[in-house]
Amino acid sequence: MRVMVVDDHPMWREGVARDLGEAGYEIVATTGQGRQALRIAAAVRPELVILDLQLPDLPGVEVARGLGASEHPPRVLVLSASGEQDDVLEAVKAGASGYLVKSASREEFLDAVKRTADGDAVFTPGLAGLVLGEYRRLAAQPKAAEDDGPRLTDRETEILRLVAKGLSYRQIAERLVLSHRTVQNHVQNTLSKLQLHNRVELVRYAIEKGLADLD
């Protein structure tokens, strides 16, 4: 897994890069500037970006949005000192795959990185409910009439329901007696059919279509 670290505090940035390197990840770049991060990402094509929201030249949410619109969009794990609702929701709407506060332990951080790399939507405890609650609110708003959209297979729908309940790929694989890779392939096919980008958007879709029982 090729990783880029974006944080304007040199000691924090170096510490995160060191922890990731010791855990076996390939650090392809580090920077403390948002615009530079976008330029570097286009050149080195990281698969995962660890991103701080508070950058001196460009807000982290804009960096996340730019990364998501790139030719080779990486997964983005926000690592921020802020756990404020507005910051979390803006990061997710900008395309972040997960959100972790900097008070997390080294073990929690490395676990979040691994799960993000596996395709999970990862949030600091308490933040997942916040994100899902916002998506419930948005789903409850009146929408213009729309067609039924792409048709999912029974297996894709079954996996989508489990994704919406917050199960990881490995948990879904164990429950359905499938391989981890098979579950990933089904999720990727579903994302492609629905023209979505990540698991968080899948959860919102499941809620909007009445496929998610999250209570």
N, C-alpha and C positions, 0 to 999 in steps of 0.2 A: 504494500500500500504506500503510494507516494503522497507525502503530506507537506503542506505549506503552513507556516505559523505566522499569523498577522496580529501583532500587538505592539503598541507604542512604548511599552515599558521594557527596556533592554533586559533587565535581570529576569523579569517574568517570562519574556519571550525566550530567552536562553534556557531557563529552567524547564519550560514546557518542551522545547525542542530536545533537551537532554533526556527528559523522561521518556519521550516518544522513541528516541534513538535507542535507549537502553531496552525498550520493550520490543524492538525489532522493526520499527517503522523506518522508512527511508525519508529523511528530511531533504526535500528538494529545494526549499527556499525559506527564508525568514525575512520579514520586513515590518516596519512600524508605520508605513504610509499606505493609505487606501488606494490611491491612484497607482502607485508603484505595484501594489499587490495585483491589481487587474492586469497590468502590463506583464508582470512576471508570470502570472498564471497562464496567460496566453502562450508564453514561450515554453514553460516547463511542464504544463498540463498536469497539475496535481490531481489526485483522485479524491483527496479530502483536504479541506481547509479549516484550520482552527482559527476562529475569527473573534477579535474583541470588537465591541460596538463603539467604544470611544477612541476614535482616531483623529489626529490633528487636522488632516486635510480633507477627509471625506467620511461621512457617517458610515458606520459598519453596515447598516441596513442597505445603503446604496452599493457598497462593495458586494454584499450578498446578492443583490438584485443583478449587478453586473456579471457576477460569476455564473448565475443561473441562466443568463442570456448568452453566454459564450458558446463557442462551437463545441467545446468539450466541457460541459458543466460538471464541476466536482460536487461532492456532498459537502455541506457546510455545517460545522458544529460551532455554535456561538459559545464562547467562554467569557463571561462578563461579570463585573462586580455588581451589576444591577439585577435585581429580581423583580423590578417594577412591571406591573401588568402591561402597560403601554409598550415598554421595550420588548417584552417577550412576544407580544402579538405582532408588533411591527417586524420583528426578525423572522417570525414564521411566515408572515404574509410576503416577505421579501424572498422566501425560498429556503430558509434555514431548515436543515433536517432535524436539528436538536438544539437545546439550550441548557447550558450548565452554568451555575454561578461559581465564582472563583473561590468560594469558601469550601467547595467540595474537596475531599481528600484525594491524594494521588491515586489510590485504588479506585475511587469512584470515577475519577477523570479517565483513567485508562480503560475502565469498563465501558464508559460512555463512548470513547473513541472506537473501541472494538465493535460495539453494537451499531454505531453509526456506519462504520465500514461494512457491516453485514447488511445494511439497508434498513435498520430499525429507526423509528422516530424516538429520540431520547430526550428526556427532560428531567431537570432537577425535581425531586419529589415535591408535589404540590403544584407544579407548573403544568403538568399534563392535564389536570382537571380544569385549569384556567383556560387552556387552549381549546379543549373539547367543549367547554361551556360557551365560549365565544362562537364556535362553529354551530352549536345548537341554536344560539340566538340568531345567527345569520340564516340558518336553515329555516327558521320559523318565519322569516320575513317573506311577504308575498313576492312571487316571482312571475315574470311574464311566461305565458304558455310556451312550452318547448316540446319537441318530439321525444320519443322514448330513448333516443341516443343509441350508442353501440350496444349490441347484445353480448352479454358475458355467458360463458359456459356455466354449467351447474357447479363445476369444481372451482372456477374462478370466483363465482359468487360466494361459495362456501368459505374460501380463503379470505375473501374481502370482509366477510362478517367477522372472522377471527382477527384480522388485522385491526378492524375498528374497535374490537374489545381490548386492544393493547397487547396481544400476544406477540412474542418475537417469532422470527422465522423458525427457529429451532423448536419452540413450543408448538407451533402449528404443525411442523413436520412430525413431531412425536404424537400429537393428537390424531392426525389423519393417516399415520403410518406411511409417510412419504419421506423422500430424502430432502435434506436442506436445500440442495440445488434445484429440485423439482419445485419446491415452494417458491424459491426466488424467481424461477422462470415464469411461473404462473403470475406472480405479482408484476414482473416486468411486462408481460403480455397485457395484463390489465391496465397498467399505466399507459402503455402505448395505445391501446384501444380507446381509452378515455381522454387521451392527450393531457395527462397529468404528469407531475414531475417527481413526487415523493410520497411517502406513506402518510404524511400529514394531510396532503390534499386528498388522498384516498379515503381517509377517515371522514373528512368533510363531505365527500361525495356519498359515502355510505349513509351518513346521517340525513342528507338531503333526500336520498331515495328511500328512506325508511328501512335500510338494511341493518342498522346498528342498534343493538340493545345494550346501552352503556350504563344502565342504572344498576 
